[in-house]
């Protein structure tokens, strides 16, 4: 049951992050220059989705682990 709630929250959060990645910046298609020659230029929306999803998943998994430990 907890796993289903976790996946539901992940999916809802991911959709919200994707929507906000296009609505918050004034120009979501502006390119962020690459840091090194090995990486590539990224649009702002891609960077927001990538970083936002990473931190959201990190926080959600931390909360999930705390809940799972408290139930056992």
Secondary structure, DSSP 8 states (H G I E B T S, - for coil): -HHHHHHHHHHHHHHHHHHHHHHSSS-TT-EE--SSTTS--EEHHHHHHHHHHHHHHHHHHHHHHHHHHHH-
